[in-house]
Amino acid sequence: MKILFGGRSKDGPEIPDQKQIEIIVAVVRWLLPLGNDAGGNQLIFRVKEEICKVVAGDQSWTSARSAIRLLLKRGYYPKEECLRGTILDFTSDIRLDLFIRTAVRMAHGFYDWKQSQIESVLLMWPAAEFYRAEEWDEANNWRELWMAAGGKIFPGDADVPGDRMIALKNSTVWERVNMFGLPHPPFDFNSGMDVRDIDADEAERLGLIKPSDSVKPQTRSLMDDLSDESELSRRLRARFGKLLALDDDYSRSL
């Protein structure tokens, strides 16, 4: 069975495991703060259930967005009419899509990363390629960020033209290039960037490993601490603040 570092394996869990559920709940609390009272916690539980369906492949993004919007319909519109439909409106497409995508990608990314950190998997696929999987209108120059993080650029070939960004799966370049400090996707809000496996033969040909080398598994991630005071929480909120600051109307209303 081939476990993908960044994509989804067909042999993945049919339902989210406990750690994935914890990640989803944490992202909901960070990006859709609904309060810590009984009502807020009940809403968080129901929102989490809808996102778990997406993680499990039982529900589409658009269906989840509609279901969550109905849950939030009462009391979560911004008071100012001019902010309706903006990222400050909890029920707007832009806010719902942002946190659903982030929660799902973090849950998937962590699961796939953990599965990739098995010695037998690393023996067959010791490296990964950083590439654009989706086109998004965002400002990050990922090639420059990759090089600034210490990543190497490799020439493409007939099968994969253009420059290629490839590193061993236990390289610290993954945390350095990731805006949240994670060793796996997502690399930023709506970055469109993902990773794909590089097998041992190609990694050897590129000079990343020698025939006798073995890539040691990583054992820690910022996902280990999902508290409100955690480093991951701080980084995610800081990035979200910068996202809001891109629009003067949003930043003035904070």
C-alpha positions in Angstrom: 0.0 0.0 0.0 1.4 3.4 -0.9 0.8 6.1 1.7 0.8 9.6 0.2 2.7 12.3 2.2 0.3 15.1 1.1 -2.6 13.5 -0.8 -5.3 11.1 0.3 -4.7 7.4 0.4 -7.6 5.2 -0.6 -6.8 3.1 2.4 -7.2 5.9 4.8 -9.7 5.8 7.7 -13.4 5.8 6.8 -14.1 8.1 9.8 -11.7 10.7 11.3 -9.6 9.4 14.2 -9.5 11.0 17.6 -6.5 13.3 16.7 -8.1 14.5 13.5 -11.3 15.3 15.5 -9.2 17.3 18.0 -7.6 19.2 15.1 -11.0 20.1 13.6 -12.4 21.3 16.9 -9.3 23.4 17.5 -9.5 25.1 14.1 -13.2 25.8 14.6 -12.4 27.5 17.9 -9.5 29.5 16.4 -11.2 30.7 13.2 -14.9 30.6 14.1 -15.0 31.6 17.8 -18.4 30.8 19.1 -17.9 31.2 22.8 -17.2 28.7 25.6 -20.7 28.6 27.1 -23.1 25.7 26.7 -24.6 27.2 23.5 -21.2 27.9 21.9 -19.9 24.4 22.8 -23.1 22.8 21.3 -22.6 24.8 18.1 -18.9 23.7 17.9 -19.9 20.1 18.3 -22.4 20.3 15.5 -20.1 22.2 13.2 -17.4 19.6 13.9 -19.8 16.8 12.9 -20.3 18.5 9.5 -16.6 18.9 8.9 -15.9 15.3 9.9 -18.2 14.2 7.1 -16.0 16.1 4.7 -12.9 14.5 6.1 -14.4 11.1 5.7 -15.5 11.8 2.2 -19.2 11.5 3.0 -20.1 15.2 2.3 -18.9 17.8 -0.2 -17.5 21.2 0.7 -20.6 23.0 -0.6 -22.9 20.8 1.4 -20.9 21.3 4.5 -20.9 25.1 4.0 -24.7 25.1 3.6 -25.3 23.0 6.7 -22.9 25.1 8.8 -24.5 28.3 7.6 -27.9 27.0 8.8 -26.4 26.2 12.2 -25.0 29.7 12.5 -28.0 31.5 11.0 -29.1 33.1 14.3 -27.0 35.7 16.1 -23.8 35.5 14.0 -24.3 38.1 11.4 -22.2 41.3 11.8 -24.1 44.2 13.2 -22.9 46.5 10.5 -24.8 46.0 7.2 -21.7 46.8 5.2 -19.8 43.8 6.6 -22.4 41.3 5.5 -20.9 38.7 3.2 -17.3 39.7 4.1 -14.8 37.6 6.0 -16.0 39.1 9.3 -19.4 37.6 8.6 -19.3 34.0 10.1 -22.0 32.9 7.7 -20.3 34.3 4.5 -18.9 32.0 1.9 -15.4 33.5 2.3 -15.3 32.9 6.1 -16.9 29.4 5.9 -14.8 28.2 3.0 -11.6 29.5 4.8 -12.1 27.6 8.0 -13.7 24.4 6.4 -10.7 24.2 4.0 -8.2 24.8 6.8 -9.7 22.3 9.2 -10.0 19.6 6.5 -6.5 20.2 5.2 -5.0 20.1 8.6 -6.8 16.9 9.6 -5.8 15.2 6.3 -2.3 16.6 6.3 -1.5 15.4 9.8 -2.9 11.9 9.2 -1.0 11.5 5.9 2.2 12.9 7.5 2.0 10.4 10.4 1.4 7.5 8.0 4.4 8.7 6.0 6.7 8.7 9.1 6.8 4.8 9.2 10.2 3.3 8.6 9.0 0.9 5.9 7.3 3.8 4.0 10.3 6.1 4.3 12.5 3.2 2.9 10.4 3.2 -0.3 9.4 6.9 -0.5 12.0 8.9 1.4 11.4 12.3 -0.2 8.6 14.5 -1.3 8.1 17.2 -3.9 6.6 20.6 -3.1 4.3 21.6 -6.0 1.3 23.7 -6.9 -1.8 21.5 -6.9 -4.4 24.3 -7.1 -4.3 27.8 -8.6 -5.1 30.5 -6.1 -4.8 34.3 -6.4 -2.4 34.7 -3.5 0.8 36.7 -3.1 3.4 34.1 -1.9 6.2 33.3 -4.2 6.7 29.7 -3.1 9.9 29.2 -5.1 11.6 32.1 -3.4 10.2 31.0 0.0 11.4 27.4 -0.6 14.9 28.6 -1.4 14.9 31.0 1.6 13.9 28.1 3.8 17.0 26.1 2.6 15.3 24.0 0.0 17.0 22.9 -3.2 15.8 23.4 -6.7 16.1 20.5 -9.2 15.7 20.7 -13.0 12.6 19.1 -14.5 12.4 16.5 -17.2 10.1 15.4 -20.0 7.6 14.0 -17.4 7.7 16.9 -15.0 8.9 20.1 -16.8 10.2 23.2 -15.0 12.0 23.6 -11.7 11.2 21.1 -9.0 11.3 21.6 -5.2 12.2 18.3 -3.6 13.5 17.4 -0.1 13.7 14.4 2.2 10.5 13.9 4.3 12.4 14.5 7.6 14.0 17.7 6.4 13.4 20.8 8.5 12.7 22.8 5.2 9.0 21.7 5.5 8.5 23.5 8.8 10.5 26.5 7.6 8.5 27.0 4.4 5.2 26.4 6.1 3.5 29.6 7.4 2.1 27.6 10.3 5.4 25.8 11.1 3.9 22.4 10.3 5.9 19.6 8.5 2.9 19.0 6.2 0.0 20.7 4.4 -1.6 23.2 4.6 1.3 25.6 4.0 -0.8 28.7 4.4 -4.4 29.8 4.0 -5.5 28.8 0.4 -1.9 28.4 -0.7 -2.7 25.8 -3.4 0.5 24.0 -2.5 0.8 20.3 -1.8 3.3 17.5 -1.7 3.8 14.2 -3.6 6.0 11.2 -3.0 9.4 10.8 -4.5 10.6 7.1 -4.5 14.1 5.9 -3.3 15.4 5.5 -6.8 14.7 9.1 -7.8 15.9 10.4 -4.4 19.2 8.6 -5.0 19.5 9.9 -8.6 19.0 13.4 -7.3 21.7 13.0 -4.7 19.4 13.3 -1.7 20.3 9.9 -0.3 23.0 7.2 -0.9 22.1 3.5 -1.4 23.0 2.8 2.2 21.1 5.7 3.7 17.9 5.5 5.7 15.6 8.4 6.5 14.6 8.5 10.2 11.0 9.1 11.1 10.0 12.4 12.8 8.1 12.1 16.0 6.8 15.6 16.8 4.7 18.2 15.2 3.1 21.5 16.4 -0.1 19.5 16.1 0.9 17.8 19.4 -0.3 20.9 21.3 -3.7 22.3 20.1 -4.4 24.6 23.1 -5.3 28.2 22.7 -1.9 29.2 24.0 0.0 26.9 21.6 2.6 27.9 19.0 0.3 26.6 16.3 -2.6 28.7 17.6 -0.4 31.8 17.7 0.9 31.3 14.2 -2.6 30.6 12.7 -4.1 33.6 14.4 -1.2 35.8 13.2 -1.7 34.7 9.6 -5.4 35.3 9.9 -4.8 38.8 11.2 -2.6 39.5 8.2 -5.3 38.2 5.9 -7.8 40.6 7.5 -5.3 43.4 7.2 -5.3 43.0 3.4 -8.6 44.8 3.4 -8.8 48.2 5.1 -12.5 47.8 5.8 -11.9 44.6 7.7 -8.9 45.9 9.7 -10.8 49.1 10.7 -13.7 47.1 12.1 -11.6 44.9 14.4 
